[in-house]
Amino acid sequence: MRGERYEMHEPRWRGTADSDVSDVRVEEIEDGGATGPADPAHYLLSRSGFPPDDDADLELRVVDDASNLNRELLHAARHRLVELPGLDPIPKAVVDDRLVELLAVHFDETEEPRRDVTPQ
C-alpha cells in the first residue's frame, strides 16, 4: 500500500518563541487556534497542496498564533510526525530533517534526525 502524498512548504513567521503552548487545547492547535480558521502559513505539510483545499488537510503546525516560529510546536511536530498516518518513511525522514534544521538554526538546539519515524 502506498502512502499518502503530502506537500511540504516553508512556513512563514515574524519571530521566534520558546513559550509553552500546553495551555492551548490540542484541538485548537490542530484546528488553527481559537481565533478562527487555520493559517496555512503556520503549517509544514498539506495533503492537498498550498493553499489547502480544507483546513483538515494541514499537518504539523510550527508557527503560533502570534506568528512566531515556536520551539514547543516544533517538538510537538516531531512527535506527531511519527504518528502521521499514510506518509512513507523516506518522506517522513525528509520532514524530520527540516524540523531538526529549524530547531538548530532558530533555537540553537542540536538534535539528531530521527530515522525511526515509523510507529512501532
Backbone torsions as a table, in degrees:
resi	resn	phi	psi	omega
1	MET	NA	127.3	179.3
2	ARG	-81.9	148.4	-179.8
3	GLY	-77.5	167.1	175.9
4	GLU	-69.0	156.3	175.8
5	ARG	-99.1	130.5	175.4
6	TYR	-121.1	148.9	172.6
7	GLU	-104.0	132.5	176.4
8	MET	-102.6	141.3	175.7
9	HIS	-140.0	172.4	-179.5
10	GLU	-87.4	113.9	177.4
11	PRO	-65.4	158.1	178.9
12	ARG	-111.4	137.0	178.6
13	TRP	-148.1	162.7	-180.0
14	ARG	-104.4	-28.6	-177.9
15	GLY	-151.1	-166.4	177.1
16	THR	-127.5	156.6	179.6
17	ALA	-145.2	141.3	174.7
18	ASP	-97.3	-1.1	-169.4
19	SER	-58.0	146.4	176.7
20	ASP	-79.3	127.9	178.7
21	VAL	-101.2	16.0	-176.9
22	SER	-68.0	-17.4	178.3
23	ASP	-80.1	-6.1	177.4
24	VAL	-97.5	133.6	178.8
25	ARG	-59.8	143.2	179.0
26	VAL	-56.6	-39.7	-179.8
27	GLU	-61.3	-36.7	179.0
28	GLU	-67.6	-39.6	177.8
29	ILE	-63.8	-47.7	-177.5
30	GLU	-68.5	-30.6	-178.8
31	ASP	-91.8	3.0	176.5
32	GLY	100.6	5.1	177.0
33	GLY	105.0	169.2	-176.9
34	ALA	-78.0	-9.6	-172.5
35	THR	-88.0	-6.8	179.4
36	GLY	144.7	-155.2	-176.9
37	PRO	-63.5	156.4	-179.6
38	ALA	-65.9	144.8	173.9
39	ASP	-96.5	111.4	-177.8
40	PRO	-56.1	-25.3	179.9
41	ALA	-67.9	-11.9	-178.9
42	HIS	-93.2	-1.2	-174.6
43	TYR	-117.1	155.2	-179.4
44	LEU	-93.8	-31.3	-175.0
45	LEU	-128.5	153.0	172.0
46	SER	-145.1	139.5	176.5
47	ARG	-72.6	-26.6	-174.5
48	SER	-112.7	12.8	179.9
49	GLY	89.3	-177.5	-179.9
50	PHE	-121.8	126.1	-0.3
51	PRO	-70.9	151.7	-177.8
52	PRO	-73.8	155.0	174.8
53	ASP	-68.6	-31.5	-175.3
54	ASP	-152.8	150.0	177.6
55	ASP	-57.5	-30.5	-179.0
56	ALA	-66.3	-15.7	178.5
57	ASP	-77.6	-15.5	-175.7
58	LEU	-79.9	141.4	177.8
59	GLU	-138.9	152.2	172.4
60	LEU	65.0	69.8	175.7
61	ARG	-70.8	131.6	-179.3
62	VAL	-128.1	-6.5	-179.7
63	VAL	-117.4	132.6	-176.8
64	ASP	-83.3	179.4	-177.4
65	ASP	-63.5	-21.8	178.4
66	ALA	-89.4	12.3	180.0
67	SER	64.4	32.9	175.5
68	ASN	-105.1	135.3	168.4
69	LEU	-63.5	121.8	-168.5
70	ASN	-111.8	124.9	-178.9
71	ARG	-57.3	-45.2	-178.7
72	GLU	-64.5	-39.2	178.0
73	LEU	-67.4	-35.1	176.1
74	LEU	-63.1	-43.6	177.9
75	HIS	-65.9	-41.1	178.1
76	ALA	-62.9	-37.6	179.0
77	ALA	-64.7	-38.1	177.8
78	ARG	-63.1	-40.2	178.7
79	HIS	-70.2	-41.9	-180.0
80	ARG	-63.7	-35.5	-178.8
81	LEU	-56.6	-38.8	179.3
82	VAL	-61.0	-37.9	-176.3
83	GLU	-90.0	-6.1	-175.1
84	LEU	-61.1	119.3	-176.1
85	PRO	-73.7	141.3	168.5
86	GLY	80.8	0.3	179.3
87	LEU	-98.4	125.4	-177.3
88	ASP	-64.8	156.4	-176.6
89	PRO	-58.7	-38.7	-177.9
90	ILE	-66.9	-49.1	175.3
91	PRO	-60.7	-34.2	177.0
92	LYS	-61.4	-40.4	179.4
93	ALA	-64.4	-38.4	178.2
94	VAL	-64.4	-43.7	178.8
95	VAL	-64.8	-43.0	178.7
96	ASP	-62.2	-39.5	176.1
97	ASP	-57.3	-41.2	-179.8
98	ARG	-66.9	-41.6	178.3
99	LEU	-62.6	-42.9	177.8
100	VAL	-62.1	-41.7	179.0
101	GLU	-62.6	-43.8	178.4
102	LEU	-61.6	-41.5	177.3
103	LEU	-63.9	-40.6	-178.2
104	ALA	-69.4	-47.2	-174.9
105	VAL	-71.5	-41.8	-171.7
106	HIS	-99.6	-15.6	-178.3
107	PHE	-131.1	8.7	179.4
108	ASP	52.7	34.3	177.0
109	GLU	-98.4	131.4	176.7
110	THR	-105.7	109.8	178.1
111	GLU	-127.3	147.6	176.7
112	GLU	-80.2	136.1	172.3
113	PRO	-60.1	142.7	-179.9
114	ARG	-91.6	136.6	174.6
115	ARG	-109.9	2.1	178.6
116	ASP	-101.1	48.9	-174.2
117	VAL	-86.9	11.0	175.1
118	THR	-102.3	127.6	-179.6
119	PRO	-57.2	144.0	179.8
120	GLN	-79.8	NA	NA
